Amino acid sequence: MKKTLQIANIISFVTVILFNYAAGTGNINNTTIGEISNNYQTLFTPASYAFSIWGLIYLLLFGFIIYQGRSLFKAVRDDAFILKTGWWFVTSCVANVLWIIFWLYGYIDMSVLAMIVLLLALLKIIMINRMELWDAPISVILFLWWPFVIYGGWITVATITNIAAFLKSTDWSGWGISEITWTILLIIISGMLGLIVIWKRNMREFALVLAWALFAVCLKNWELESPIVSYVALGVAVVLCFSAAYHGYKNQATAPYVKWKEYKNSHQRNSKI
């Protein structure tokens, strides 16, 4: 079962990369994700530079794929996380591919469902592996926790953006509430979520991804001459950054850089034996 999961994870990840490449080059329905996105811009849509985080996410996921596949070729100390994770990583990849297809073919409503499945799969992976809740070695932090915590943070933002795009595609009236008010409410909710994951789940990285997106929302709305949205997004992003920094300071004994130093020292001692 474990070997089946490892191979399925590898195939699923490669499939996601291929579909994303095809989506970026216009080989699916002769359009790109960006071109469709331009038709459904909302005040919560981040500036385009924010989407460069996908490069980091896929790099981290590549690290996860290598990490989870090691025991296919050699004995490792602990790879119980593979069976714990089960088919949820494959599920996230399937949802990612389906989102691309639905989005590029204009099925915005179905793309929302695919995005929600993707988000739930990532949150499930985070929860069943108890990420950020125990004192893990640097290898676990780098190759298991960070890929999914950062991915989950971004997909949280993407889900909100996707829902907003769908509502715009239906010409939703907002129940008489202005788009600016709705956007400010979404920003505040994002900030509250960020504070919760910092102080209840120790997921500073998740919250910093939210801050990254909110800085981009600030910049985008500055360009659109919506200063109140920009100020609120900037303020919430700064609060999240300071909160993450303070939490990191309070928990510096288990910080990743401390783990890295411990790993290097241990490796140096072993090399001298």
VEXFI-924183 format. One line per 3 residues: number of its first residue (from 0); their letters; for each residue y, z, x of N, C-alpha, C. Coordinates in Angstrom, 3 decimals, padded with zeros to 6 digits. Example, Ala and Ser with C-alpha at 12.3 -4.5 7.8 and 13.67 -1.06 7.14 Angstrom:
<atoms>
0) as) -005.690/007.800/013.190/-004.500/007.800/012.300/-003.300/007.800/013.200 ~ -002.250/007.080/012.850/-001.060/007.140/013.670/000.030/007.870/012.900
</atoms>
This chain:
<atoms>
0) mkk) -001.209/000.000/000.832/000.000/000.000/000.000/001.257/000.000/000.865 ~ 001.235/000.844/001.918/002.425/000.937/002.767/002.722/-000.403/003.433 ~ 001.686/-001.052/003.959/001.891/-002.338/004.628/002.401/-003.389/003.644
3) tlq) 001.896/-003.353/002.428/002.364/-004.280/001.397/003.860/-004.089/001.138 ~ 004.278/-002.821/001.033/005.694/-002.525/000.811/006.551/-003.005/001.983 ~ 006.081/-002.771/003.190/006.851/-003.182/004.366/007.067/-004.684/004.388
6) ian) 006.008/-005.437/004.130/006.114/-006.897/004.127/006.987/-007.370/002.972 ~ 006.820/-006.739/001.801/007.643/-007.102/000.640/009.117/-006.825/000.906 ~ 009.413/-005.722/001.580/010.799/-005.402/001.925/011.397/-006.472/002.835
9) iis) 010.626/-006.910/003.813/011.097/-007.930/004.750/011.370/-009.238/004.010 ~ 010.423/-009.674/003.194/010.579/-010.932/002.456/011.773/-010.854/001.510 ~ 011.923/-009.727/000.842/013.025/-009.558/-000.112/014.375/-009.627/000.586
12) fvt) 014.484/-008.969/001.746/015.747/-008.978/002.485/016.088/-010.387/002.961 ~ 015.104/-011.105/003.492/015.342/-012.483/003.947/015.784/-013.355/002.775 ~ 015.169/-013.151/001.619/015.534/-013.920/000.423/016.987/-013.661/000.034
15) vil) 017.402/-012.399/000.087/018.797/-012.050/-000.234/019.757/-012.746/000.725 ~ 019.449/-012.728/002.002/020.316/-013.362/002.998/020.420/-014.862/002.733 ~ 019.295/-015.509/002.426/019.301/-016.951/002.174/020.118/-017.288/000.929
18) fny) 019.960/-016.497/-000.118/020.713/-016.753/-001.347/022.209/-016.504/-001.134 ~ 022.549/-015.479/-000.379/023.956/-015.228/-000.105/024.571/-016.345/000.741 ~ 023.795/-016.860/001.673/024.283/-017.990/002.472/024.510/-019.213/001.581
21) aag) 023.542/-019.493/000.719/023.673/-020.630/-000.191/024.864/-020.456/-001.124 ~ 025.072/-019.206/-001.583/026.200/-018.933/-002.481/027.530/-019.113/-001.772 ~ 027.565/-018.787/-000.486/028.811/-018.902/000.267/029.146/-020.318/000.671
24) tgn) 028.139/-021.200/000.670/028.361/-022.587/001.087/028.450/-023.553/-000.087 ~ 028.346/-023.031/-001.303/028.479/-023.884/-002.479/027.237/-024.658/-002.834 ~ 026.098/-024.254/-002.298/024.853/-024.977/-002.571/024.176/-024.558/-003.867
27) inn) 024.742/-023.591/-004.563/024.214/-023.188/-005.873/025.266/-023.541/-006.919 ~ 024.927/-024.459/-007.794/025.819/-024.916/-008.877/027.138/-025.488/-008.352 ~ 027.144/-025.935/-007.109/028.326/-026.582/-006.506/029.590/-025.723/-006.576
30) tti) 029.429/-024.418/-006.461/030.586/-023.521/-006.444/030.249/-022.315/-005.568 ~ 031.218/-021.449/-005.379/031.004/-020.249/-004.567/031.363/-019.005/-005.376 ~ 030.945/-017.861/-004.861/031.254/-016.597/-005.535/032.763/-016.401/-005.620
33) gei) 033.473/-016.744/-004.537/034.924/-016.580/-004.510/035.633/-017.446/-005.535 ~ 035.150/-018.660/-005.713/035.784/-019.566/-006.678/035.637/-019.041/-008.096 ~ 034.471/-018.513/-008.425/034.276/-017.930/-009.754/035.120/-016.670/-009.903
36) snn) 035.171/-015.861/-008.852/035.934/-014.612/-008.900/037.412/-014.868/-009.181 ~ 037.926/-015.962/-008.651/039.349/-016.277/-008.856/039.689/-016.494/-010.329 ~ 038.674/-016.808/-011.139/038.908/-017.033/-012.566/038.968/-015.725/-013.351
39) yqt) 038.553/-014.633/-012.726/038.465/-013.358/-013.442/039.137/-012.231/-012.667 ~ 040.278/-012.521/-012.074/041.009/-011.501/-011.328/041.570/-010.443/-012.275 ~ 041.412/-009.178/-011.888/042.006/-008.074/-012.631/042.811/-007.217/-011.659
42) lft) 043.511/-006.229/-012.183/044.297/-005.365/-011.313/043.405/-004.467/-010.453 ~ 042.115/-004.342/-010.823/041.202/-003.529/-010.022/040.489/-004.365/-008.960 ~ 040.691/-005.665/-008.959/040.053/-006.522/-007.967/040.688/-006.272/-006.601
45) pas) 039.897/-005.906/-005.582/040.473/-005.628/-004.256/040.973/-006.901/-003.582 ~ 041.823/-006.736/-002.590/042.240/-007.859/-001.757/041.002/-008.453/-001.074 ~ 041.070/-009.725/-000.772/039.886/-010.454/-000.301/039.284/-009.874/000.977
48) yaf) 040.115/-009.271/001.837/039.579/-008.753/003.100/038.543/-007.663/002.882 ~ 038.621/-006.960/001.750/037.704/-005.842/001.490/036.253/-006.308/001.448 ~ 036.040/-007.569/001.047/034.679/-008.067/000.900/034.006/-008.340/002.240
51) siw) 034.757/-008.229/003.321/034.157/-008.365/004.652/033.167/-007.239/004.935 ~ 033.198/-006.188/004.116/032.267/-005.077/004.299/030.823/-005.527/004.110 ~ 030.631/-006.674/003.430/029.274/-007.188/003.271/028.616/-007.445/004.621
54) gli) 029.405/-007.853/005.612/028.846/-008.069/006.944/028.241/-006.795/007.501 ~ 028.966/-005.672/007.364/028.468/-004.378/007.824/027.240/-003.964/007.025 ~ 027.282/-004.158/005.710/026.158/-003.758/004.862/024.883/-004.496/005.258
57) yll) 024.982/-005.807/005.451/023.781/-006.566/005.787/023.308/-006.268/007.206 ~ 024.226/-005.933/008.092/023.824/-005.521/009.443/023.041/-004.211/009.378 ~ 023.535/-003.256/008.588/022.844/-001.981/008.428/021.491/-002.165/007.741
60) lfg) 021.434/-003.052/006.741/020.167/-003.306/006.064/019.165/-003.978/006.999 ~ 019.664/-004.821/007.894/018.781/-005.418/008.899/018.182/-004.329/009.785 ~ 019.002/-003.340/010.141/018.501/-002.203/010.909/017.431/-001.453/010.134
63) fii) 017.646/-001.275/008.828/016.643/-000.615/007.990/015.334/-001.396/007.978 ~ 015.433/-002.712/007.861/014.238/-003.551/007.815/013.433/-003.423/009.108 ~ 014.126/-003.422/010.238/013.442/-003.240/011.523/012.816/-001.849/011.589
66) yqg) 013.573/-000.841/011.149/013.124/000.554/011.206/011.887/000.769/010.340 ~ 011.905/000.235/009.117/010.779/000.448/008.224/009.572/-000.402/008.603 ~ 009.794/-001.439/009.419/008.692/-002.314/009.795/008.028/-001.965/011.112
69) rsl) 008.511/-000.933/011.789/007.969/-000.595/013.105/006.476/-000.303/013.077 ~ 006.022/000.410/012.074/004.624/000.826/012.057/003.668/-000.321/011.740 ~ 004.207/-001.512/011.494/003.345/-002.688/011.391/002.770/-003.053/012.752
72) fka) 003.455/-002.615/013.811/003.076/-003.024/015.160/002.710/-001.866/016.085 ~ 003.167/-000.646/015.738/002.861/000.492/016.595/002.901/001.771/015.782 ~ 002.325/002.824/016.329/002.341/004.122/015.653/003.725/004.746/015.772
75) vrd) 004.192/005.357/014.690/005.493/006.026/014.686/005.303/007.455/014.208 ~ 006.315/008.284/014.490/006.199/009.705/014.138/006.215/009.937/012.638 ~ 007.086/009.229/011.924/007.227/009.506/010.494/007.787/008.283/009.773
78) daf) 006.998/007.720/008.892/007.505/006.635/008.050/007.153/006.882/006.583 ~ 007.112/008.174/006.227/006.801/008.545/004.844/007.838/008.007/003.867 ~ 009.039/007.720/004.376/010.108/007.227/003.499/009.750/005.879/002.877
81) ilk) 008.842/005.141/003.489/008.471/003.832/002.948/007.802/003.998/001.588 ~ 006.823/004.896/001.514/006.150/005.151/000.243/007.070/005.857/-000.740 ~ 007.947/006.735/-000.232/008.920/007.390/-001.114/009.840/006.363/-001.769
84) tgw) 010.317/005.443/-000.964/011.229/004.406/-001.467/010.514/003.467/-002.428 ~ 009.228/003.242/-002.178/008.441/002.416/-003.086/009.013/001.010/-003.244 ~ 009.057/000.576/-004.484/009.511/-000.788/-004.774/011.000/-000.855/-005.090
87) wfv) 011.722/000.244/-004.875/013.136/000.253/-005.259/013.980/-000.664/-004.386 ~ 013.625/-000.794/-003.096/014.387/-001.719/-002.260/014.154/-003.154/-002.713 ~ 012.917/-003.490/-003.024/012.618/-004.832/-003.546/013.387/-005.061/-004.845
90) tsc) 013.412/-004.047/-005.701/014.159/-004.145/-006.960/015.635/-004.432/-006.710 ~ 016.212/-003.747/-005.716/017.634/-003.970/-005.395/017.866/-005.401/-004.915 ~ 016.922/-005.933/-004.152/017.064/-007.302/-003.651/016.950/-008.323/-004.780
93) van) 015.997/-008.093/-005.683/015.849/-008.984/-006.843/017.132/-008.971/-007.680 ~ 017.682/-007.774/-007.906/018.923/-007.652/-008.680/020.074/-008.358/-007.975 ~ 020.132/-008.256/-006.644/021.176/-008.918/-005.860/021.101/-010.427/-006.053
96) vlw) 019.890/-010.992/-005.949/019.699/-012.436/-006.110/020.032/-012.868/-007.538 ~ 019.564/-012.101/-008.524/019.857/-012.448/-009.918/021.352/-012.405/-010.191 ~ 022.044/-011.428/-009.591/023.497/-011.364/-009.781/024.150/-012.650/-009.284
99) iif) 023.748/-013.100/-008.119/024.313/-014.338/-007.563/024.105/-015.504/-008.518 ~ 022.877/-015.637/-009.031/022.563/-016.749/-009.936/023.386/-016.656/-011.217 ~ 023.387/-015.483/-011.839/024.141/-015.315/-013.089/025.630/-015.569/-012.873
102) wly) 026.164/-015.034/-011.777/027.594/-015.175/-011.517/027.976/-016.630/-011.300 ~ 027.209/-017.339/-010.490/027.552/-018.720/-010.145/027.343/-019.679/-011.315 ~ 026.499/-019.313/-012.261/026.297/-020.169/-013.430/027.119/-019.704/-014.630
105) gyi) 027.992/-018.714/-014.400/028.933/-018.314/-015.435/028.414/-017.340/-016.467 ~ 027.255/-016.750/-016.226/026.728/-015.744/-017.155/027.256/-014.372/-016.733 ~ 028.518/-014.142/-017.019/029.180/-012.932/-016.539/028.580/-011.684/-017.175
108) dms) 028.181/-011.786/-018.440/027.564/-010.635/-019.104/026.248/-010.261/-018.441 ~ 025.426/-011.248/-018.111/024.154/-010.969/-017.456/024.359/-010.472/-016.027 ~ 025.444/-010.931/-015.401/025.722/-010.463/-014.037/026.025/-008.971/-014.029
111) vla) 026.646/-008.477/-015.095/026.914/-007.037/-015.201/025.602/-006.257/-015.249 ~ 024.653/-006.745/-016.030/023.358/-006.072/-016.121/022.645/-006.070/-014.771 ~ 022.702/-007.205/-014.062/022.069/-007.282/-012.738/022.733/-006.310/-011.768
114) miv) 024.052/-006.204/-011.844/024.782/-005.300/-010.962/024.432/-003.843/-011.255 ~ 024.291/-003.503/-012.517/023.931/-002.133/-012.887/022.530/-001.798/-012.387 ~ 021.592/-002.738/-012.509/020.233/-002.519/-011.987/020.281/-002.307/-010.478
117) lll) 021.088/-003.123/-009.802/021.242/-002.983/-008.348/021.778/-001.603/-007.988 ~ 022.810/-001.158/-008.687/023.391/000.156/-008.421/022.381/001.270/-008.676 ~ 021.655/001.192/-009.794/020.676/002.230/-010.118/019.548/002.272/-009.084
120) all) 019.128/001.101/-008.600/018.080/001.053/-007.577/018.543/001.725/-006.291 ~ 019.788/001.462/-005.886/020.320/002.075/-004.668/020.463/003.582/-004.823 ~ 020.949/004.017/-005.972/021.082/005.456/-006.213/019.720/006.130/-006.229
123) kii) 018.717/005.449/-006.763/017.359/005.990/-006.772/016.845/006.157/-005.344 ~ 017.082/005.163/-004.491/016.666/005.247/-003.084/017.346/006.436/-002.405 ~ 018.622/006.617/-002.682/019.372/007.734/-002.099/018.794/009.071/-002.545
126) min) 018.493/009.173/-003.828/018.041/010.460/-004.367/016.625/010.815/-003.928 ~ 015.700/009.858/-003.987/014.312/010.204/-003.669/014.111/010.484/-002.180 ~ 015.020/009.981/-001.348/014.952/010.286/000.081/015.854/011.461/000.459
129) rme) 016.471/012.076/-000.537/017.343/013.253/-000.347/018.371/013.009/000.767 ~ 018.971/011.850/000.725/019.909/011.472/001.783/021.099/012.405/001.832 ~ 021.459/012.796/003.044/022.594/013.656/003.354/022.403/015.108/002.927
132) lwd) 021.203/015.460/002.478/020.959/016.827/002.007/020.146/017.662/002.984 ~ 019.725/017.064/004.103/018.965/017.826/005.087/019.370/017.375/006.481 ~ 019.007/018.185/007.458/019.446/017.978/008.841/018.520/016.970/009.527
135) api) 018.824/015.687/009.371/017.956/014.616/009.862/018.332/014.198/011.281 ~ 017.385/013.616/012.010/017.700/013.069/013.340/018.579/011.824/013.221 ~ 019.188/011.432/014.336/020.143/010.324/014.322/019.497/009.026/013.865
138) svi) 018.213/008.820/014.173/017.546/007.573/013.772/017.478/007.456/012.251 ~ 017.205/008.566/011.575/017.153/008.561/010.115/018.544/008.318/009.537 ~ 019.539/008.972/010.110/020.918/008.793/009.641/021.359/007.344/009.771
141) lfl) 021.100/006.758/010.934/021.589/005.422/011.233/020.823/004.328/010.507 ~ 019.498/004.453/010.446/018.684/003.349/009.937/018.174/003.540/008.515 ~ 018.283/004.748/007.983/017.841/004.978/006.606/018.994/005.401/005.703
144) wwp) 019.769/006.397/006.126/020.831/006.903/005.255/022.009/005.954/005.144 ~ 022.616/005.611/006.277/023.846/004.827/006.235/023.719/003.490/005.514 ~ 022.616/002.728/005.698/022.529/001.460/004.976/022.680/001.604/003.473
147) fvi) 022.047/002.633/002.915/022.049/002.755/001.454/023.238/003.542/000.925 ~ 023.738/004.494/001.690/024.926/005.228/001.249/026.142/004.305/001.235 ~ 026.301/003.508/002.280/027.429/002.579/002.345/027.261/001.450/001.330
150) ygg) 026.046/000.923/001.229/025.734/-000.113/000.237/026.009/000.419/-001.172 ~ 025.538/001.636/-001.442/025.739/002.224/-002.760/027.202/002.441/-003.089 ~ 027.989/002.850/-002.083/029.418/003.027/-002.308/030.096/001.729/-002.696
153) wit) 029.739/000.654/-001.999/030.376/-000.630/-002.299/029.936/-001.174/-003.647 ~ 028.647/-001.039/-003.974/028.168/-001.549/-005.254/028.743/-000.745/-006.420 ~ 029.086/000.514/-006.184/029.788/001.280/-007.214/031.117/000.617/-007.546
156) vat) 031.868/000.253/-006.502/033.134/-000.453/-006.705/032.887/-001.809/-007.347 ~ 031.878/-002.523/-006.849/031.586/-003.862/-007.362/031.193/-003.826/-008.831 ~ 030.492/-002.776/-009.239/030.090/-002.657/-010.640/031.309/-002.494/-011.540
159) itn) 032.228/-001.641/-011.131/033.464/-001.464/-011.908/034.232/-002.774/-011.973 ~ 034.349/-003.455/-010.838/035.062/-004.732/-010.790/034.381/-005.769/-011.655 ~ 033.044/-005.786/-011.622/032.277/-006.751/-012.406/032.477/-006.530/-013.911
162) iaa) 032.442/-005.252/-014.315/032.656/-004.944/-015.729/034.060/-005.348/-016.165 ~ 035.044/-005.081/-015.295/036.428/-005.471/-015.605/036.546/-006.989/-015.742 ~ 035.841/-007.731/-014.875/035.864/-009.194/-014.941/035.227/-009.682/-016.239
165) flk) 034.129/-009.041/-016.634/033.473/-009.426/-017.885/034.401/-009.194/-019.078 ~ 035.055/-008.037/-019.100/035.970/-007.744/-020.206/037.113/-008.748/-020.252 ~ 037.586/-009.159/-019.084/038.645/-010.160/-019.054/038.147/-011.501/-019.579
168) std) 036.877/-011.821/-019.268/036.313/-013.099/-019.733/036.188/-013.145/-021.247 ~ 036.146/-011.963/-021.892/036.038/-011.900/-023.352/037.397/-011.710/-024.018 ~ 038.467/-011.714/-023.186/039.831/-011.481/-023.706/039.936/-010.143/-024.434
171) wsg) 039.287/-009.143/-023.874/039.310/-007.798/-024.457/040.730/-007.260/-024.508 ~ 041.099/-006.664/-025.627/042.472/-006.202/-025.836/042.760/-004.860/-025.185 ~ 041.709/-004.157/-024.753/041.917/-002.840/-024.150/042.245/-001.766/-025.160
174) wgi) 041.861/-002.014/-026.446/042.160/-001.060/-027.524/043.642/-000.704/-027.565 ~ 044.472/-001.663/-027.225/045.906/-001.444/-027.264/046.483/-000.753/-026.044 ~ 045.627/-000.399/-025.101/046.073/000.251/-023.857/046.316/-000.822/-022.802
177) sei) 047.387/-000.725/-022.077/047.746/-001.757/-021.113/046.747/-001.826/-019.959 ~ 046.694/-002.992/-019.310/045.803/-003.180/-018.169/046.186/-002.244/-017.017 ~ 047.473/-002.001/-016.850/047.928/-001.099/-015.792/047.371/000.311/-016.019
180) twt) 047.435/000.784/-017.260/046.935/002.120/-017.573/045.434/002.207/-017.339 ~ 044.693/001.192/-017.800/043.251/001.167/-017.580/042.926/001.174/-016.086 ~ 043.669/000.402/-015.320/043.409/000.313/-013.881/043.655/001.653/-013.202
183) ill) 044.746/002.319/-013.570/045.034/003.638/-013.005/043.923/004.620/-013.350 ~ 043.420/004.545/-014.589/042.320/005.414/-015.009/041.069/005.153/-014.166 ~ 040.757/003.887/-013.915/039.589/003.539/-013.097/039.755/004.033/-011.659
186) iii) 040.971/003.941/-011.157/041.239/004.424/-009.791/041.024/005.934/-009.708 ~ 041.526/006.661/-010.692/041.367/008.117/-010.703/039.897/008.498/-010.841 ~ 039.168/007.790/-011.697/037.733/008.053/-011.854/037.001/007.789/-010.532
189) sgm) 037.370/006.715/-009.852/036.763/006.404/-008.551/037.031/007.527/-007.551 ~ 038.262/008.042/-007.569/038.614/009.136/-006.673/037.829/010.400/-006.982 ~ 037.687/010.727/-008.265/036.916/011.911/-008.661/035.457/011.764/-008.242
192) lgl) 034.917/010.560/-008.413/033.539/010.304/-007.996/033.394/010.498/-006.490 ~ 034.385/009.998/-005.735/034.361/010.158/-004.286/034.367/011.618/-003.872 ~ 035.193/012.425/-004.516/035.245/013.855/-004.196/033.931/014.551/-004.536
195) ivi) 033.306/014.134/-005.626/032.030/014.733/-006.023/030.944/014.443/-004.995 ~ 030.853/013.175/-004.555/029.778/012.832/-003.611/030.025/013.459/-002.237 ~ 031.296/013.715/-001.897/031.579/014.403/-000.632/031.108/015.839/-000.684
198) wkr) 031.513/016.557/-001.714/031.306/018.005/-001.744/030.003/018.444/-002.396 ~ 029.389/017.554/-003.159/028.107/017.907/-003.783/026.923/017.251/-003.076 ~ 027.167/016.086/-002.433/026.057/015.361/-001.798/026.285/015.095/-000.311
201) nmr) 027.414/015.555/000.227/027.734/015.369/001.653/027.846/013.897/002.054 ~ 028.065/013.011/001.108/028.088/011.573/001.399/029.515/011.108/001.683 ~ 029.992/011.486/002.847/031.343/011.097/003.241/031.467/009.578/003.354
204) efa) 030.430/008.945/003.844/030.464/007.485/004.032/030.640/006.759/002.695 ~ 029.956/007.261/001.678/030.071/006.698/000.331/031.528/006.753/-000.126 ~ 032.142/007.926/000.034/033.525/008.109/-000.397/034.491/007.261/000.423
207) lvl) 034.216/007.100/001.707/035.098/006.291/002.554/035.038/004.817/002.170 ~ 033.890/004.376/001.676/033.798/003.003/001.166/034.683/002.863/-000.079 ~ 034.665/003.874/-000.938/035.556/003.860/-002.097/037.015/003.806/-001.643
210) awa) 037.342/004.575/-000.605/038.708/004.565/-000.080/039.065/003.189/000.470 ~ 038.127/002.572/001.189/038.329/001.215/001.712/038.691/000.246/000.580 ~ 037.950/000.339/-000.515/038.211/-000.539/-001.656/039.561/-000.240/-002.302
213) lfa) 039.903/001.042/-002.399/041.167/001.403/-003.037/042.367/000.999/-002.193 ~ 042.240/001.064/-000.873/043.304/000.535/-000.017/043.507/-000.954/-000.298 ~ 042.381/-001.665/-000.508/042.466/-003.100/-000.798/043.054/-003.360/-002.183
216) vcl) 042.750/-002.475/-003.148/043.369/-002.581/-004.475/044.876/-002.370/-004.359 ~ 045.265/-001.405/-003.534/046.686/-001.140/-003.284/047.383/-002.386/-002.748 ~ 046.788/-002.995/-001.730/047.397/-004.174/-001.117/047.478/-005.335/-002.096
219) knw) 046.402/-005.540/-002.859/046.380/-006.652/-003.804/047.464/-006.504/-004.862 ~ 047.633/-005.296/-005.375/048.623/-005.088/-006.423/050.041/-005.075/-005.874 ~ 050.172/-004.773/-004.598/051.493/-004.903/-003.980/051.916/-006.361/-003.990
222) ele) 050.946/-007.233/-003.731/051.209/-008.667/-003.769/051.509/-009.133/-005.195 ~ 050.867/-008.477/-006.178/051.062/-008.855/-007.576/052.267/-008.168/-008.206 ~ 052.996/-007.397/-007.408/054.172/-006.681/-007.886/053.825/-005.687/-008.992
225) spi) 052.746/-004.934/-008.770/052.365/-003.837/-009.659/052.429/-002.547/-008.847 ~ 053.661/-002.084/-008.526/053.807/-000.967/-007.584/053.152/000.321/-008.029 ~ 053.150/000.636/-009.331/052.577/001.894/-009.779/051.075/001.932/-009.489
228) vsy) 050.395/000.809/-009.708/048.962/000.728/-009.397/048.757/000.880/-007.891 ~ 049.614/000.248/-007.101/049.505/000.343/-005.642/049.676/001.775/-005.168 ~ 050.679/002.475/-005.690/050.939/003.849/-005.268/049.774/004.775/-005.621
231) val) 049.235/004.612/-006.836/048.121/005.468/-007.258/046.889/005.188/-006.403 ~ 046.590/003.905/-006.177/045.427/003.541/-005.356/045.586/004.071/-003.938 ~ 046.782/003.948/-003.386/047.031/004.446/-002.034/046.868/005.963/-001.986
234) gva) 047.432/006.657/-002.965/047.352/008.111/-002.985/045.919/008.604/-003.080 ~ 045.131/007.997/-003.970/043.738/008.411/-004.139/042.933/008.102/-002.876 ~ 043.178/006.945/-002.269/042.466/006.586/-001.036/042.761/007.577/000.080
237) vvl) 044.020/007.982/000.205/044.400/008.949/001.240/043.732/010.295/000.981 ~ 043.695/010.722/-000.272/043.032/011.982/-000.620/041.560/011.935/-000.219 ~ 040.890/010.820/-000.500/039.476/010.690/-000.143/039.279/010.739/001.370
240) cfs) 040.162/010.090/002.119/040.048/010.093/003.582/040.237/011.497/004.145 ~ 041.253/012.198/003.668/041.497/013.558/004.146/040.366/014.495/003.734 ~ 039.855/014.332/002.526/038.772/015.170/002.058/037.514/014.943/002.897
243) aay) 037.217/013.679/003.204/036.054/013.363/004.034/036.222/013.924/005.441 ~ 037.439/013.817/005.969/037.706/014.337/007.315/037.550/015.857/007.345 ~ 038.050/016.554/006.328/037.944/018.009/006.280/036.486/018.438/006.119
246) hgy) 035.760/017.720/005.285/034.338/018.022/005.104/033.580/017.809/006.420 ~ 033.920/016.731/007.128/033.287/016.476/008.410/033.597/017.565/009.422 ~ 034.843/018.061/009.399/035.241/019.138/010.299/034.454/020.414/010.003
249) knq) 034.287/020.726/008.718/033.562/021.926/008.344/032.077/021.837/008.690 ~ 031.559/020.620/008.770/030.137/020.422/009.037/029.905/019.712/010.363 ~ 030.791/019.951/011.321/030.715/019.222/012.579/029.462/019.545/013.391
252) ata) 028.826/020.663/013.110/027.611/021.027/013.858/026.478/020.040/013.621 ~ 026.501/019.372/012.466/025.447/018.402/012.154/026.000/016.987/012.082 ~ 027.154/016.759/012.692/027.779/015.439/012.660/026.924/014.415/013.406
255) pyv) 026.979/013.136/013.008/026.177/012.108/013.675/026.418/012.013/015.177 ~ 027.679/012.207/015.625/027.925/012.087/017.061/027.250/013.226/017.832 ~ 027.107/014.405/017.180/026.376/015.515/017.792/024.901/015.151/017.896
258) kwk) 024.368/014.548/016.825/022.976/014.111/016.843/022.746/013.084/017.942 ~ 023.727/012.188/018.112/023.593/011.150/019.134/023.580/011.763/020.536 ~ 024.431/012.754/020.750/024.449/013.423/022.048/023.126/014.141/022.298
261) eyk) 022.596/014.781/021.258/021.315/015.465/021.399/020.206/014.467/021.728 ~ 020.250/013.319/021.086/019.240/012.296/021.340/019.336/011.783/022.774 ~ 020.552/011.513/023.242/020.732/011.019/024.610/020.273/012.053/025.631
264) nsh) 020.635/013.303/025.402/020.229/014.365/026.342/018.717/014.520/026.374 ~ 018.112/014.452/025.191/016.660/014.561/025.121/015.984/013.392/025.832 ~ 016.546/012.185/025.638/015.985/010.996/026.271/016.114/011.087/027.796
267) qrn) 017.262/011.601/028.257/017.468/011.733/029.707/016.509/012.747/030.311 ~ 016.277/013.875/029.591/015.346/014.883/030.086/013.922/014.330/030.166 ~ 013.538/013.568/029.154/012.192/013.002/029.125/011.994/011.969/030.229
270) ski) 013.072/011.227/030.552/012.957/010.198/031.583/012.809/010.794/032.966 ~ 013.240/012.068/033.142/013.144/012.724/034.440/011.778/013.391/034.654 ~ 011.047/013.533/033.553/009.727/014.192/033.676/008.700/013.250/034.287
</atoms>
